[in-house]
Amino acid sequence: MLHGDIHHANVLDFGDRGWLAIDPKGLYGERGFDYANLFCNPDGETALTPGVFVRRVDIVTHAAALDRQRLLQWVLAWAGLSAVWRMEDGDDAQSALDVARLAAATLGIVE
């Protein structure tokens, strides 16, 4: 089971109950999917700060015991999907496209 919409705004501090994820979509799939959304959040400026992307990849692959290449493939797919959603809503998709480019470059797909 996956949360399906895990990101910085959907994890809240409930005091005595601790940190909890809200608004689950209850999807079933490969667990790397849930981590991919973190790479476009909490905003484009933060996601694209020099060094942040690679550091996040290192942290997530280590902490979650995920294959680095597979995580990067999920990030590339998620960022592309996020860009399409933003375009459909008439919003700026540049930061999502830039995250996709970082994932692709890290995978060695593009320079």
VEXMI-901914 format. One record per atom (N, C-alpha, C): z, x, y. Coordinates in steps of 0.02 Angstrom, whole numbers, plus 32768, in hexadecimal, padded with zeros to 4 digits. Each point is the difference from the previous one (the first is absolute). Layout:
! VEXMI-901914
ZXY/...
***
This chain:
! VEXMI-901914
8000802A7FC5/80007FD6803B/8000802C803E/7FDB7FE98031/7FFC80238040/80197FD38038/8018801D8034/80127FDA803C/7FC17FE3801E/7FCE8029800B/7FC07FEA8019/7FF78004804C/803780088026/7FFB80068048/803A802A801B/800D80377FDD/8039802A8014/7FEA802D803A/80257FFB8036/7FF4802B803A/803F8000802B/800180278035/803B800B8028/801F7FBF801C/7FD87FCF8010/801A7FC2801C/801B7FD07FCB/7FF2800E7FC1/80177FD57FCA/803B801D7FD8/801F8033801B/803D801C7FE1/80367FFE8037/80337FD77FF5/80327FF38034/804680117FE7/802A8012802F/8046800F7FF1/80287FC08004/801B7FEB7FC7/80287FC37FFC/804B800F7FFD/801480368021/804680118005/8020800D7FBD/80317FD67FED/802480097FC1/7FD37FFC7FC3/7FC87FDC8006/7FD17FF97FC8/7FD1803C7FFB/7FFE802A8033/7FD6803B8000/7FBA7FF28018/7FD3802F7FF3/7FBA7FFB8013/7FDB7FD67FCD/7FDD7FCD8017/7FDB7FD37FD2/7FB97FF78018/7FD27FFA7FD1/7FBA7FF1800F/7FF97FB48003/7FDE7FEA8035/7FF47FB88009/7FB67FF17FF9/7FEF7FC17FFD/7FBB7FE77FFF/7FD6801C7FC6/801B80007FC3/7FD9801A7FC7/7FC57FD27FEF/7FCB801E7FE9/7FC57FDA7FEB/7FFF7FF77FB4/802880287FDC/80067FF97FB8/7FC0800E7FDA/7FE180388010/7FC280137FDE/800F80277FC1/7FD080037FD4/800580297FC4/7FCA80358004/8012803E7FF5/7FCE80358002/801F80447FFC/7FD780328010/801680467FFE/8030800D803A/8038801F7FF2/803580078032/7FEC802B803C/7FCE802B7FF9/7FE980278038/7FE67FD58039/7FEA7FC47FF0/7FE87FD18033/80357FF38035/803E7FF47FEA/80357FEF8030/800F80398030/7FF6803D7FEC/800E8039802C/7FC9800B8034/7FC47FEC7FF1/7FC7800E802B/80077FE48046/801D7FC58006/80087FDF8041/802C8029802F/802D80277FE6/802D8028802A/7FD98031802C/7FC680147FEB/7FDB80358023/7FDD7FE8803F/7FFA7FC0800A/7FE37FE4803E/80377FE88030/803E80087FEC/80387FE38026/803180368015/802C7FF38030/800A7FC08020/7FCC7FF18036/7FDA80338016/7FCA7FF68031/7FD0803B7FFA/7FC77FF88020/7FCD80357FFC/80178042801C/80247FFE8038/8016803E801F/802E80287FD1/802F7FDD7FE1/802D80217FD1/7FDA80187FC2/7FD67FD57FE5/7FDC80107FC2/7FD2803D800A/7FE88009803C/7FCF8035800D/801D803D8024/804280028008/8020803B801D/7FF0803C7FD3/7FE98037801D/7FEE803A7FD6/803780127FCF/7FEC80097FC2/802E80147FCB/80237FC67FDC/80037FC5801F/80247FC87FE2/7FDF7FE87FC0/7FBE7FFB7FFF/7FDD7FE67FC6/800F802A7FC1/7FF580418006/800A802C7FC6/804A80017FEC/802D7FFE8030/80487FFF7FF0/80117FC07FDB/7FE57FC78015/800D7FC17FDD/7FE480027FB9/7FC4801B7FF9/7FE380067FBD/802F80287FD3/801780398019/802E802A7FDA/80407FDC7FED/801E7FDD8031/803F7FDD7FF4/7FF77FC87FCD/7FCC7FD78009/7FF67FC77FD4/7FEF80167FB9/7FD380307FFA/7FED80167FBC/803D801D7FDC/802A80248023/803B801D7FE1/80347FCB7FF0/80137FD88032/80367FCF7FF7/7FED7FC97FCE/7FC17FEC7FFF/7FEA7FCA7FD4/7FE080187FC0/7FFB80427FF9/7FE0801E7FC5/7FBA7FE37FF5/7FD980008036/7FBB7FE87FFD/7FCF803A7FFF/7FC87FF77FE0/7FCA80318002/7FE380038046/7FFC803B801D/7FEA80098045/7FBA7FE2800C/7FD180117FD4/7FBC7FE78008/7FFD7FB47FFD/80257FE37FD1/7FFF7FB77FF8/801F7FDF803E/8036801C801B/801E7FE4803C/7FCD8004803A/7FE080388008/7FCE80078035/7FC77FCE7FF8/7FEB7FF37FC4/7FCC7FCD7FF4/80187FBB8016/803F7FEF7FF1/801C7FC18017/80057FFD804C/80148037801F/800480038049/7FBB7FF5801F/7FCE80207FE4/7FBB7FF88019/7FEA7FB77FFA/800C7FE27FC7/7FED7FB97FF6/80277FD3802F/8041800A8005/802A7FD5802A/7FEC8006804A/7FF6803E8017/7FEE800A8046/7FBD7FDF8010/7FD080057FD1/7FC07FDE800A/80087FB58004/80297FE47FD4/800D7FB88000/80247FEC8041/803080288014/80247FF2803E/7FD18001803C/7FD2802E8001/7FCF80038037/7FD57FC18002/7FEB7FE97FC6/7FD77FC27FFD/80297FC48019/803E7FFB7FEA/802B7FC88018/80078002804C/800A803D801C/800880068048/7FC07FEC8024/7FC780167FE6/7FC07FED801E/7FF67FB57FFF/80107FE17FC7/7FFA7FB77FFA/802B7FDB8033/803A801E8010/802E7FE28031/7FEE80128048/7FCB80298009/7FED80158042/802C8037801C/802680227FD5/802D80358015/7FDF80447FF7/801D8032801F/7FE780447FFA/800F801C7FBA/7FCE80167FDD/800780197FBC/7FFF804C7FFD/7FFD80228039/7FF680488000/803680267FDB/803F7FEE800A/803580277FDE/7FFC7FF97FB4/7FF07FC57FE8/7FF87FF67FB7/7FC580297FE6/7FCA80018027/7FC680297FEC/8011804A8000/802980158030/801580468003/802C80127FC5/802C7FD27FEB/8029800C7FC5/7FD380067FC2/7FCD7FD47FFC/7FD180037FC8/7FDC80448000/7FED8019803A/7FDF80418004/802F80387FE9/80407FFC8014/803080327FEA/800780007FB4/80047FC57FE3/80057FFA7FB7/7FC2801D7FDE/7FC57FED801B/7FC280197FE3/7FFA804B8006/8014801B803A/7FFC8049800A/803180247FD1/803B7FE47FF7/8031801E7FD4/7FE97FFE7FB8/7FDA7FCC7FEF/7FE37FFC7FBD/7FC4802D7FF8/7FE6801B8038/7FC5802A7FFD/7FBF7FDA8001/80037FBF8013/7FC57FD58001/7FD7800E803E/8021800A8039/7FDE800E8040/802580398022/7FE0801D8030/801F80368028/80257FE3803A/
***
